[in-house]
Amino acid sequence: MLEYEISSADTAALLSENKTRLIDVREPWEYSTAHIEPSTLMPMGDVPARAHQELDPEEHITVLCHHGQRSLNVTAWLRNQGFENVQSLRGGIDAWSAEVDPKVPRY
């Protein structure tokens, strides 16, 4: 089974090969402030209602938030729902900006 968290560098590598789907669980105002392309906005409170309709349990999914706590909670919830290939972006979009793409604003 996959680790619950994945690094920014490993996520970037998967993205470059189209081997993961990014799900951003922050609020819309946070997403409009800074986001990673191509990510799908699915605020944490919407995940229970949307996950089974919009996500493929067989697909690798990387969940992200600001610093990694909300995404880790969503990752644990999704794993409990049968989504075994889900990982949380360690350090969130803040780590992504610091380690991968400094053009993504930090806030």
PyMOL commands that set and color helices and strands:
alter all, ss='L'
color gray80, all
select helices_A, chain A and resi 8-16+28-33+44-54+69-80+92-99
alter helices_A, ss='H'
color red, helices_A
select strands_A, chain A and resi 5-6+21-24+39-41+61-64+86-89
alter strands_A, ss='S'
color yellow, strands_A
deselect
rebuild
show_as cartoon
